[in-house]
Amino acid sequence: MPDITPDIVLDTKGLNCPLPILKAKKALTGMENGQHLELASTDPGAVKDFQAFCNATGNKLNAHWMDGDVFMFMIERIV
């Protein structure tokens, strides 16, 4: 878990691709540059999906980790 306080926390547990990505995109759109989104997902493809999403959008995936069986992500709004 990174030492960053998120500005928004988003729970997408139980949702499969593309819904976690779409919800993250919507949340990030309303955020200021430099703010952080913490997202929880149970989708097994989430790590690859969010790496690709951040590469494609220019946002920064600061960290990803496991919290039990939940994939956690800290994404920084860059663009």
PDB file of N, CA, C and O in Angstrom:
ATOM      1  N   MET A   1       0.846  -1.178   0.000  1.00  0.00           N
ATOM      2  CA  MET A   1       0.000   0.000   0.000  1.00  0.00           C
ATOM      3  C   MET A   1       0.890   1.239   0.000  1.00  0.00           C
ATOM      4  O   MET A   1       1.779   1.374   0.842  1.00  0.00           O
ATOM      5  N   PRO A   2       0.650   2.135  -0.940  1.00  0.00           N
ATOM      6  CA  PRO A   2       1.492   3.338  -1.027  1.00  0.00           C
ATOM      7  C   PRO A   2       1.163   4.339   0.077  1.00  0.00           C
ATOM      8  O   PRO A   2       0.082   4.306   0.665  1.00  0.00           O
ATOM      9  N   ASP A   3       2.102   5.215   0.339  1.00  0.00           N
ATOM     10  CA  ASP A   3       1.922   6.248   1.358  1.00  0.00           C
ATOM     11  C   ASP A   3       1.323   7.496   0.708  1.00  0.00           C
ATOM     12  O   ASP A   3       1.884   8.588   0.791  1.00  0.00           O
ATOM     13  N   ILE A   4       0.165   7.308   0.056  1.00  0.00           N
ATOM     14  CA  ILE A   4      -0.532   8.389  -0.639  1.00  0.00           C
ATOM     15  C   ILE A   4      -1.978   8.374  -0.147  1.00  0.00           C
ATOM     16  O   ILE A   4      -2.609   7.319  -0.091  1.00  0.00           O
ATOM     17  N   THR A   5      -2.492   9.539   0.205  1.00  0.00           N
ATOM     18  CA  THR A   5      -3.896   9.631   0.593  1.00  0.00           C
ATOM     19  C   THR A   5      -4.720   9.862  -0.661  1.00  0.00           C
ATOM     20  O   THR A   5      -4.518  10.858  -1.356  1.00  0.00           O
ATOM     21  N   PRO A   6      -5.656   8.950  -0.966  1.00  0.00           N
ATOM     22  CA  PRO A   6      -6.447   9.125  -2.182  1.00  0.00           C
ATOM     23  C   PRO A   6      -7.455  10.268  -2.038  1.00  0.00           C
ATOM     24  O   PRO A   6      -7.961  10.533  -0.948  1.00  0.00           O
ATOM     25  N   ASP A   7      -7.733  10.930  -3.147  1.00  0.00           N
ATOM     26  CA  ASP A   7      -8.760  11.968  -3.189  1.00  0.00           C
ATOM     27  C   ASP A   7     -10.137  11.337  -3.413  1.00  0.00           C
ATOM     28  O   ASP A   7     -11.150  11.851  -2.938  1.00  0.00           O
ATOM     29  N   ILE A   8     -10.159  10.229  -4.134  1.00  0.00           N
ATOM     30  CA  ILE A   8     -11.388   9.478  -4.394  1.00  0.00           C
ATOM     31  C   ILE A   8     -11.083   7.998  -4.211  1.00  0.00           C
ATOM     32  O   ILE A   8     -10.028   7.519  -4.625  1.00  0.00           O
ATOM     33  N   VAL A   9     -12.012   7.274  -3.589  1.00  0.00           N
ATOM     34  CA  VAL A   9     -11.913   5.822  -3.432  1.00  0.00           C
ATOM     35  C   VAL A   9     -13.071   5.213  -4.206  1.00  0.00           C
ATOM     36  O   VAL A   9     -14.226   5.601  -4.025  1.00  0.00           O
ATOM     37  N   LEU A  10     -12.751   4.254  -5.071  1.00  0.00           N
ATOM     38  CA  LEU A  10     -13.751   3.637  -5.937  1.00  0.00           C
ATOM     39  C   LEU A  10     -13.737   2.130  -5.736  1.00  0.00           C
ATOM     40  O   LEU A  10     -12.692   1.491  -5.861  1.00  0.00           O
ATOM     41  N   ASP A  11     -14.891   1.566  -5.427  1.00  0.00           N
ATOM     42  CA  ASP A  11     -15.038   0.133  -5.216  1.00  0.00           C
ATOM     43  C   ASP A  11     -15.700  -0.481  -6.445  1.00  0.00           C
ATOM     44  O   ASP A  11     -16.880  -0.243  -6.702  1.00  0.00           O
ATOM     45  N   THR A  12     -14.943  -1.271  -7.206  1.00  0.00           N
ATOM     46  CA  THR A  12     -15.505  -1.946  -8.376  1.00  0.00           C
ATOM     47  C   THR A  12     -15.496  -3.456  -8.178  1.00  0.00           C
ATOM     48  O   THR A  12     -15.549  -4.212  -9.148  1.00  0.00           O
ATOM     49  N   LYS A  13     -15.429  -3.899  -6.918  1.00  0.00           N
ATOM     50  CA  LYS A  13     -15.420  -5.334  -6.642  1.00  0.00           C
ATOM     51  C   LYS A  13     -16.692  -5.972  -7.206  1.00  0.00           C
ATOM     52  O   LYS A  13     -17.785  -5.418  -7.090  1.00  0.00           O
ATOM     53  N   GLY A  14     -16.526  -7.143  -7.817  1.00  0.00           N
ATOM     54  CA  GLY A  14     -17.649  -7.866  -8.394  1.00  0.00           C
ATOM     55  C   GLY A  14     -17.939  -7.497  -9.834  1.00  0.00           C
ATOM     56  O   GLY A  14     -18.747  -8.150 -10.493  1.00  0.00           O
ATOM     57  N   LEU A  15     -17.288  -6.457 -10.330  1.00  0.00           N
ATOM     58  CA  LEU A  15     -17.484  -6.045 -11.719  1.00  0.00           C
ATOM     59  C   LEU A  15     -16.350  -6.569 -12.583  1.00  0.00           C
ATOM     60  O   LEU A  15     -15.202  -6.618 -12.141  1.00  0.00           O
ATOM     61  N   ASN A  16     -16.663  -6.959 -13.809  1.00  0.00           N
ATOM     62  CA  ASN A  16     -15.646  -7.439 -14.739  1.00  0.00           C
ATOM     63  C   ASN A  16     -15.429  -6.417 -15.846  1.00  0.00           C
ATOM     64  O   ASN A  16     -16.260  -5.539 -16.079  1.00  0.00           O
ATOM     65  N   CYS A  17     -14.299  -6.554 -16.516  1.00  0.00           N
ATOM     66  CA  CYS A  17     -13.920  -5.675 -17.613  1.00  0.00           C
ATOM     67  C   CYS A  17     -15.058  -5.633 -18.630  1.00  0.00           C
ATOM     68  O   CYS A  17     -15.626  -6.676 -18.956  1.00  0.00           O
ATOM     69  N   PRO A  18     -15.393  -4.481 -19.124  1.00  0.00           N
ATOM     70  CA  PRO A  18     -14.698  -3.187 -19.019  1.00  0.00           C
ATOM     71  C   PRO A  18     -15.217  -2.268 -17.920  1.00  0.00           C
ATOM     72  O   PRO A  18     -14.779  -1.121 -17.836  1.00  0.00           O
ATOM     73  N   LEU A  19     -16.132  -2.730 -17.078  1.00  0.00           N
ATOM     74  CA  LEU A  19     -16.759  -1.823 -16.111  1.00  0.00           C
ATOM     75  C   LEU A  19     -15.788  -1.152 -15.142  1.00  0.00           C
ATOM     76  O   LEU A  19     -15.932   0.048 -14.910  1.00  0.00           O
ATOM     77  N   PRO A  20     -14.797  -1.856 -14.556  1.00  0.00           N
ATOM     78  CA  PRO A  20     -13.858  -1.128 -13.679  1.00  0.00           C
ATOM     79  C   PRO A  20     -13.104  -0.015 -14.417  1.00  0.00           C
ATOM     80  O   PRO A  20     -12.883   1.060 -13.860  1.00  0.00           O
ATOM     81  N   ILE A  21     -12.716  -0.271 -15.651  1.00  0.00           N
ATOM     82  CA  ILE A  21     -12.016   0.749 -16.451  1.00  0.00           C
ATOM     83  C   ILE A  21     -12.945   1.924 -16.734  1.00  0.00           C
ATOM     84  O   ILE A  21     -12.540   3.078 -16.597  1.00  0.00           O
ATOM     85  N   LEU A  22     -14.182   1.645 -17.126  1.00  0.00           N
ATOM     86  CA  LEU A  22     -15.126   2.721 -17.435  1.00  0.00           C
ATOM     87  C   LEU A  22     -15.418   3.570 -16.202  1.00  0.00           C
ATOM     88  O   LEU A  22     -15.511   4.794 -16.304  1.00  0.00           O
ATOM     89  N   LYS A  23     -15.563   2.941 -15.048  1.00  0.00           N
ATOM     90  CA  LYS A  23     -15.816   3.694 -13.814  1.00  0.00           C
ATOM     91  C   LYS A  23     -14.591   4.518 -13.413  1.00  0.00           C
ATOM     92  O   LYS A  23     -14.730   5.641 -12.928  1.00  0.00           O
ATOM     93  N   ALA A  24     -13.394   3.964 -13.613  1.00  0.00           N
ATOM     94  CA  ALA A  24     -12.167   4.715 -13.323  1.00  0.00           C
ATOM     95  C   ALA A  24     -12.044   5.913 -14.258  1.00  0.00           C
ATOM     96  O   ALA A  24     -11.694   7.012 -13.828  1.00  0.00           O
ATOM     97  N   LYS A  25     -12.333   5.696 -15.531  1.00  0.00           N
ATOM     98  CA  LYS A  25     -12.245   6.782 -16.512  1.00  0.00           C
ATOM     99  C   LYS A  25     -13.194   7.918 -16.140  1.00  0.00           C
ATOM    100  O   LYS A  25     -12.823   9.090 -16.204  1.00  0.00           O
ATOM    101  N   LYS A  26     -14.417   7.567 -15.752  1.00  0.00           N
ATOM    102  CA  LYS A  26     -15.406   8.577 -15.363  1.00  0.00           C
ATOM    103  C   LYS A  26     -14.933   9.336 -14.120  1.00  0.00           C
ATOM    104  O   LYS A  26     -15.033  10.562 -14.066  1.00  0.00           O
ATOM    105  N   ALA A  27     -14.421   8.615 -13.128  1.00  0.00           N
ATOM    106  CA  ALA A  27     -13.943   9.266 -11.905  1.00  0.00           C
ATOM    107  C   ALA A  27     -12.766  10.190 -12.201  1.00  0.00           C
ATOM    108  O   ALA A  27     -12.723  11.314 -11.701  1.00  0.00           O
ATOM    109  N   LEU A  28     -11.818   9.732 -13.003  1.00  0.00           N
ATOM    110  CA  LEU A  28     -10.626  10.528 -13.315  1.00  0.00           C
ATOM    111  C   LEU A  28     -10.980  11.783 -14.097  1.00  0.00           C
ATOM    112  O   LEU A  28     -10.331  12.818 -13.942  1.00  0.00           O
ATOM    113  N   THR A  29     -11.999  11.698 -14.930  1.00  0.00           N
ATOM    114  CA  THR A  29     -12.409  12.855 -15.733  1.00  0.00           C
ATOM    115  C   THR A  29     -12.810  14.031 -14.846  1.00  0.00           C
ATOM    116  O   THR A  29     -12.576  15.185 -15.203  1.00  0.00           O
ATOM    117  N   GLY A  30     -13.409  13.746 -13.702  1.00  0.00           N
ATOM    118  CA  GLY A  30     -13.841  14.802 -12.796  1.00  0.00           C
ATOM    119  C   GLY A  30     -12.790  15.248 -11.798  1.00  0.00           C
ATOM    120  O   GLY A  30     -13.076  16.062 -10.920  1.00  0.00           O
ATOM    121  N   MET A  31     -11.579  14.726 -11.920  1.00  0.00           N
ATOM    122  CA  MET A  31     -10.523  15.044 -10.956  1.00  0.00           C
ATOM    123  C   MET A  31      -9.555  16.076 -11.511  1.00  0.00           C
ATOM    124  O   MET A  31      -9.445  16.263 -12.722  1.00  0.00           O
ATOM    125  N   GLU A  32      -8.855  16.743 -10.594  1.00  0.00           N
ATOM    126  CA  GLU A  32      -7.815  17.709 -10.966  1.00  0.00           C
ATOM    127  C   GLU A  32      -6.496  16.967 -11.197  1.00  0.00           C
ATOM    128  O   GLU A  32      -6.275  15.890 -10.644  1.00  0.00           O
ATOM    129  N   ASN A  33      -5.628  17.553 -12.015  1.00  0.00           N
ATOM    130  CA  ASN A  33      -4.293  16.984 -12.212  1.00  0.00           C
ATOM    131  C   ASN A  33      -3.587  16.876 -10.867  1.00  0.00           C
ATOM    132  O   ASN A  33      -3.639  17.796 -10.049  1.00  0.00           O
ATOM    133  N   GLY A  34      -2.924  15.737 -10.647  1.00  0.00           N
ATOM    134  CA  GLY A  34      -2.197  15.506  -9.408  1.00  0.00           C
ATOM    135  C   GLY A  34      -3.020  14.829  -8.318  1.00  0.00           C
ATOM    136  O   GLY A  34      -2.466  14.407  -7.303  1.00  0.00           O
ATOM    137  N   GLN A  35      -4.332  14.719  -8.511  1.00  0.00           N
ATOM    138  CA  GLN A  35      -5.147  14.020  -7.530  1.00  0.00           C
ATOM    139  C   GLN A  35      -5.028  12.516  -7.739  1.00  0.00           C
ATOM    140  O   GLN A  35      -4.646  12.056  -8.815  1.00  0.00           O
ATOM    141  N   HIS A  36      -5.362  11.751  -6.688  1.00  0.00           N
ATOM    142  CA  HIS A  36      -5.193  10.293  -6.719  1.00  0.00           C
ATOM    143  C   HIS A  36      -6.515   9.560  -6.548  1.00  0.00           C
ATOM    144  O   HIS A  36      -7.352   9.925  -5.723  1.00  0.00           O
ATOM    145  N   LEU A  37      -6.674   8.526  -7.344  1.00  0.00           N
ATOM    146  CA  LEU A  37      -7.819   7.625  -7.288  1.00  0.00           C
ATOM    147  C   LEU A  37      -7.343   6.280  -6.773  1.00  0.00           C
ATOM    148  O   LEU A  37      -6.428   5.679  -7.337  1.00  0.00           O
ATOM    149  N   GLU A  38      -7.970   5.804  -5.691  1.00  0.00           N
ATOM    150  CA  GLU A  38      -7.710   4.455  -5.216  1.00  0.00           C
ATOM    151  C   GLU A  38      -8.880   3.590  -5.660  1.00  0.00           C
ATOM    152  O   GLU A  38     -10.038   3.929  -5.420  1.00  0.00           O
ATOM    153  N   LEU A  39      -8.574   2.479  -6.305  1.00  0.00           N
ATOM    154  CA  LEU A  39      -9.608   1.618  -6.861  1.00  0.00           C
ATOM    155  C   LEU A  39      -9.407   0.188  -6.396  1.00  0.00           C
ATOM    156  O   LEU A  39      -8.283  -0.313  -6.368  1.00  0.00           O
ATOM    157  N   ALA A  40     -10.511  -0.472  -6.028  1.00  0.00           N
ATOM    158  CA  ALA A  40     -10.508  -1.874  -5.628  1.00  0.00           C
ATOM    159  C   ALA A  40     -11.239  -2.682  -6.690  1.00  0.00           C
ATOM    160  O   ALA A  40     -12.307  -2.284  -7.156  1.00  0.00           O
ATOM    161  N   SER A  41     -10.657  -3.828  -7.076  1.00  0.00           N
ATOM    162  CA  SER A  41     -11.262  -4.674  -8.100  1.00  0.00           C
ATOM    163  C   SER A  41     -11.011  -6.140  -7.788  1.00  0.00           C
ATOM    164  O   SER A  41      -9.976  -6.502  -7.230  1.00  0.00           O
ATOM    165  N   THR A  42     -11.970  -6.973  -8.155  1.00  0.00           N
ATOM    166  CA  THR A  42     -11.795  -8.424  -8.043  1.00  0.00           C
ATOM    167  C   THR A  42     -11.634  -9.069  -9.405  1.00  0.00           C
ATOM    168  O   THR A  42     -11.530 -10.292  -9.499  1.00  0.00           O
ATOM    169  N   ASP A  43     -11.612  -8.271 -10.465  1.00  0.00           N
ATOM    170  CA  ASP A  43     -11.447  -8.783 -11.823  1.00  0.00           C
ATOM    171  C   ASP A  43     -10.024  -9.318 -11.984  1.00  0.00           C
ATOM    172  O   ASP A  43      -9.065  -8.566 -11.807  1.00  0.00           O
ATOM    173  N   PRO A  44      -9.867 -10.617 -12.322  1.00  0.00           N
ATOM    174  CA  PRO A  44      -8.521 -11.192 -12.438  1.00  0.00           C
ATOM    175  C   PRO A  44      -7.653 -10.528 -13.511  1.00  0.00           C
ATOM    176  O   PRO A  44      -6.427 -10.620 -13.444  1.00  0.00           O
ATOM    177  N   GLY A  45      -8.247  -9.876 -14.476  1.00  0.00           N
ATOM    178  CA  GLY A  45      -7.470  -9.197 -15.519  1.00  0.00           C
ATOM    179  C   GLY A  45      -7.183  -7.748 -15.215  1.00  0.00           C
ATOM    180  O   GLY A  45      -6.657  -7.029 -16.065  1.00  0.00           O
ATOM    181  N   ALA A  46      -7.518  -7.304 -14.018  1.00  0.00           N
ATOM    182  CA  ALA A  46      -7.435  -5.880 -13.687  1.00  0.00           C
ATOM    183  C   ALA A  46      -6.022  -5.317 -13.764  1.00  0.00           C
ATOM    184  O   ALA A  46      -5.844  -4.182 -14.207  1.00  0.00           O
ATOM    185  N   VAL A  47      -5.017  -6.074 -13.348  1.00  0.00           N
ATOM    186  CA  VAL A  47      -3.648  -5.533 -13.356  1.00  0.00           C
ATOM    187  C   VAL A  47      -3.236  -5.169 -14.777  1.00  0.00           C
ATOM    188  O   VAL A  47      -2.784  -4.053 -15.031  1.00  0.00           O
ATOM    189  N   LYS A  48      -3.393  -6.106 -15.697  1.00  0.00           N
ATOM    190  CA  LYS A  48      -3.036  -5.811 -17.095  1.00  0.00           C
ATOM    191  C   LYS A  48      -3.930  -4.716 -17.666  1.00  0.00           C
ATOM    192  O   LYS A  48      -3.459  -3.848 -18.401  1.00  0.00           O
ATOM    193  N   ASP A  49      -5.219  -4.754 -17.330  1.00  0.00           N
ATOM    194  CA  ASP A  49      -6.150  -3.745 -17.841  1.00  0.00           C
ATOM    195  C   ASP A  49      -5.766  -2.346 -17.392  1.00  0.00           C
ATOM    196  O   ASP A  49      -5.757  -1.421 -18.205  1.00  0.00           O
ATOM    197  N   PHE A  50      -5.448  -2.171 -16.107  1.00  0.00           N
ATOM    198  CA  PHE A  50      -5.120  -0.833 -15.617  1.00  0.00           C
ATOM    199  C   PHE A  50      -3.732  -0.370 -16.050  1.00  0.00           C
ATOM    200  O   PHE A  50      -3.507   0.830 -16.212  1.00  0.00           O
ATOM    201  N   GLN A  51      -2.802  -1.300 -16.240  1.00  0.00           N
ATOM    202  CA  GLN A  51      -1.510  -0.915 -16.808  1.00  0.00           C
ATOM    203  C   GLN A  51      -1.717  -0.374 -18.222  1.00  0.00           C
ATOM    204  O   GLN A  51      -1.172   0.673 -18.574  1.00  0.00           O
ATOM    205  N   ALA A  52      -2.498  -1.078 -19.028  1.00  0.00           N
ATOM    206  CA  ALA A  52      -2.766  -0.643 -20.406  1.00  0.00           C
ATOM    207  C   ALA A  52      -3.559   0.663 -20.420  1.00  0.00           C
ATOM    208  O   ALA A  52      -3.280   1.553 -21.223  1.00  0.00           O
ATOM    209  N   PHE A  53      -4.544   0.775 -19.536  1.00  0.00           N
ATOM    210  CA  PHE A  53      -5.361   1.989 -19.456  1.00  0.00           C
ATOM    211  C   PHE A  53      -4.492   3.204 -19.152  1.00  0.00           C
ATOM    212  O   PHE A  53      -4.615   4.235 -19.813  1.00  0.00           O
ATOM    213  N   CYS A  54      -3.617   3.089 -18.161  1.00  0.00           N
ATOM    214  CA  CYS A  54      -2.761   4.225 -17.797  1.00  0.00           C
ATOM    215  C   CYS A  54      -1.774   4.558 -18.909  1.00  0.00           C
ATOM    216  O   CYS A  54      -1.516   5.732 -19.176  1.00  0.00           O
ATOM    217  N   ASN A  55      -1.225   3.543 -19.556  1.00  0.00           N
ATOM    218  CA  ASN A  55      -0.327   3.798 -20.685  1.00  0.00           C
ATOM    219  C   ASN A  55      -1.061   4.516 -21.811  1.00  0.00           C
ATOM    220  O   ASN A  55      -0.501   5.411 -22.443  1.00  0.00           O
ATOM    221  N   ALA A  56      -2.292   4.136 -22.065  1.00  0.00           N
ATOM    222  CA  ALA A  56      -3.061   4.719 -23.165  1.00  0.00           C
ATOM    223  C   ALA A  56      -3.553   6.130 -22.850  1.00  0.00           C
ATOM    224  O   ALA A  56      -3.652   6.960 -23.753  1.00  0.00           O
ATOM    225  N   THR A  57      -3.862   6.414 -21.581  1.00  0.00           N
ATOM    226  CA  THR A  57      -4.447   7.712 -21.233  1.00  0.00           C
ATOM    227  C   THR A  57      -3.436   8.726 -20.733  1.00  0.00           C
ATOM    228  O   THR A  57      -3.732   9.921 -20.692  1.00  0.00           O
ATOM    229  N   GLY A  58      -2.246   8.274 -20.351  1.00  0.00           N
ATOM    230  CA  GLY A  58      -1.243   9.187 -19.821  1.00  0.00           C
ATOM    231  C   GLY A  58      -1.337   9.399 -18.319  1.00  0.00           C
ATOM    232  O   GLY A  58      -0.522  10.117 -17.741  1.00  0.00           O
ATOM    233  N   ASN A  59      -2.325   8.781 -17.681  1.00  0.00           N
ATOM    234  CA  ASN A  59      -2.389   8.838 -16.218  1.00  0.00           C
ATOM    235  C   ASN A  59      -1.321   7.916 -15.655  1.00  0.00           C
ATOM    236  O   ASN A  59      -0.800   7.060 -16.371  1.00  0.00           O
ATOM    237  N   LYS A  60      -0.988   8.084 -14.370  1.00  0.00           N
ATOM    238  CA  LYS A  60       0.117   7.334 -13.788  1.00  0.00           C
ATOM    239  C   LYS A  60      -0.394   6.293 -12.793  1.00  0.00           C
ATOM    240  O   LYS A  60      -1.097   6.617 -11.836  1.00  0.00           O
ATOM    241  N   LEU A  61      -0.026   5.042 -13.040  1.00  0.00           N
ATOM    242  CA  LEU A  61      -0.320   3.972 -12.096  1.00  0.00           C
ATOM    243  C   LEU A  61       0.795   3.991 -11.063  1.00  0.00           C
ATOM    244  O   LEU A  61       1.861   3.414 -11.282  1.00  0.00           O
ATOM    245  N   ASN A  62       0.550   4.657  -9.931  1.00  0.00           N
ATOM    246  CA  ASN A  62       1.580   4.802  -8.901  1.00  0.00           C
ATOM    247  C   ASN A  62       1.875   3.498  -8.192  1.00  0.00           C
ATOM    248  O   ASN A  62       3.015   3.244  -7.802  1.00  0.00           O
ATOM    249  N   ALA A  63       0.851   2.662  -8.019  1.00  0.00           N
ATOM    250  CA  ALA A  63       1.051   1.400  -7.306  1.00  0.00           C
ATOM    251  C   ALA A  63      -0.123   0.477  -7.547  1.00  0.00           C
ATOM    252  O   ALA A  63      -1.240   0.916  -7.819  1.00  0.00           O
ATOM    253  N   HIS A  64       0.152  -0.811  -7.442  1.00  0.00           N
ATOM    254  CA  HIS A  64      -0.917  -1.806  -7.359  1.00  0.00           C
ATOM    255  C   HIS A  64      -0.456  -2.882  -6.396  1.00  0.00           C
ATOM    256  O   HIS A  64       0.721  -3.241  -6.370  1.00  0.00           O
ATOM    257  N   TRP A  65      -1.387  -3.396  -5.604  1.00  0.00           N
ATOM    258  CA  TRP A  65      -1.070  -4.371  -4.572  1.00  0.00           C
ATOM    259  C   TRP A  65      -2.317  -5.211  -4.317  1.00  0.00           C
ATOM    260  O   TRP A  65      -3.409  -4.914  -4.802  1.00  0.00           O
ATOM    261  N   MET A  66      -2.112  -6.263  -3.544  1.00  0.00           N
ATOM    262  CA  MET A  66      -3.220  -7.142  -3.163  1.00  0.00           C
ATOM    263  C   MET A  66      -3.632  -6.836  -1.724  1.00  0.00           C
ATOM    264  O   MET A  66      -2.785  -6.631  -0.854  1.00  0.00           O
ATOM    265  N   ASP A  67      -4.918  -6.810  -1.493  1.00  0.00           N
ATOM    266  CA  ASP A  67      -5.479  -6.702  -0.155  1.00  0.00           C
ATOM    267  C   ASP A  67      -6.387  -7.919   0.008  1.00  0.00           C
ATOM    268  O   ASP A  67      -7.582  -7.863  -0.284  1.00  0.00           O
ATOM    269  N   GLY A  68      -5.805  -9.010   0.474  1.00  0.00           N
ATOM    270  CA  GLY A  68      -6.521 -10.287   0.480  1.00  0.00           C
ATOM    271  C   GLY A  68      -6.675 -10.770  -0.950  1.00  0.00           C
ATOM    272  O   GLY A  68      -5.680 -10.988  -1.641  1.00  0.00           O
ATOM    273  N   ASP A  69      -7.907 -10.938  -1.401  1.00  0.00           N
ATOM    274  CA  ASP A  69      -8.144 -11.363  -2.785  1.00  0.00           C
ATOM    275  C   ASP A  69      -8.602 -10.203  -3.667  1.00  0.00           C
ATOM    276  O   ASP A  69      -9.161 -10.419  -4.742  1.00  0.00           O
ATOM    277  N   VAL A  70      -8.363  -8.971  -3.210  1.00  0.00           N
ATOM    278  CA  VAL A  70      -8.772  -7.779  -3.949  1.00  0.00           C
ATOM    279  C   VAL A  70      -7.539  -7.087  -4.522  1.00  0.00           C
ATOM    280  O   VAL A  70      -6.550  -6.862  -3.824  1.00  0.00           O
ATOM    281  N   PHE A  71      -7.621  -6.756  -5.808  1.00  0.00           N
ATOM    282  CA  PHE A  71      -6.571  -5.992  -6.474  1.00  0.00           C
ATOM    283  C   PHE A  71      -6.807  -4.512  -6.170  1.00  0.00           C
ATOM    284  O   PHE A  71      -7.906  -3.996  -6.370  1.00  0.00           O
ATOM    285  N   MET A  72      -5.768  -3.841  -5.686  1.00  0.00           N
ATOM    286  CA  MET A  72      -5.866  -2.428  -5.338  1.00  0.00           C
ATOM    287  C   MET A  72      -4.956  -1.619  -6.255  1.00  0.00           C
ATOM    288  O   MET A  72      -3.859  -2.054  -6.606  1.00  0.00           O
ATOM    289  N   PHE A  73      -5.428  -0.439  -6.636  1.00  0.00           N
ATOM    290  CA  PHE A  73      -4.683   0.423  -7.551  1.00  0.00           C
ATOM    291  C   PHE A  73      -4.697   1.853  -7.031  1.00  0.00           C
ATOM    292  O   PHE A  73      -5.694   2.317  -6.478  1.00  0.00           O
ATOM    293  N   MET A  74      -3.574   2.544  -7.217  1.00  0.00           N
ATOM    294  CA  MET A  74      -3.482   3.965  -6.929  1.00  0.00           C
ATOM    295  C   MET A  74      -3.092   4.649  -8.231  1.00  0.00           C
ATOM    296  O   MET A  74      -1.976   4.483  -8.725  1.00  0.00           O
ATOM    297  N   ILE A  75      -4.015   5.410  -8.773  1.00  0.00           N
ATOM    298  CA  ILE A  75      -3.815   6.062 -10.067  1.00  0.00           C
ATOM    299  C   ILE A  75      -3.792   7.582  -9.861  1.00  0.00           C
ATOM    300  O   ILE A  75      -4.667   8.145  -9.202  1.00  0.00           O
ATOM    301  N   GLU A  76      -2.793   8.219 -10.427  1.00  0.00           N
ATOM    302  CA  GLU A  76      -2.673   9.673 -10.345  1.00  0.00           C
ATOM    303  C   GLU A  76      -3.177  10.300 -11.635  1.00  0.00           C
ATOM    304  O   GLU A  76      -2.766   9.913 -12.729  1.00  0.00           O
ATOM    305  N   ARG A  77      -4.059  11.259 -11.497  1.00  0.00           N
ATOM    306  CA  ARG A  77      -4.595  11.990 -12.659  1.00  0.00           C
ATOM    307  C   ARG A  77      -3.474  12.893 -13.178  1.00  0.00           C
ATOM    308  O   ARG A  77      -2.978  13.755 -12.452  1.00  0.00           O
ATOM    309  N   ILE A  78      -3.081  12.692 -14.432  1.00  0.00           N
ATOM    310  CA  ILE A  78      -2.001  13.470 -15.027  1.00  0.00           C
ATOM    311  C   ILE A  78      -2.518  14.368 -16.140  1.00  0.00           C
ATOM    312  O   ILE A  78      -2.102  15.520 -16.263  1.00  0.00           O
ATOM    313  N   VAL A  79      -3.415  13.844 -16.940  1.00  0.00           N
ATOM    314  CA  VAL A  79      -3.884  14.619 -18.117  1.00  0.00           C
ATOM    315  C   VAL A  79      -5.342  14.971 -18.011  1.00  0.00           C
ATOM    316  O   VAL A  79      -5.889  15.614 -18.907  1.00  0.00           O
TER     317      VAL A  79
END
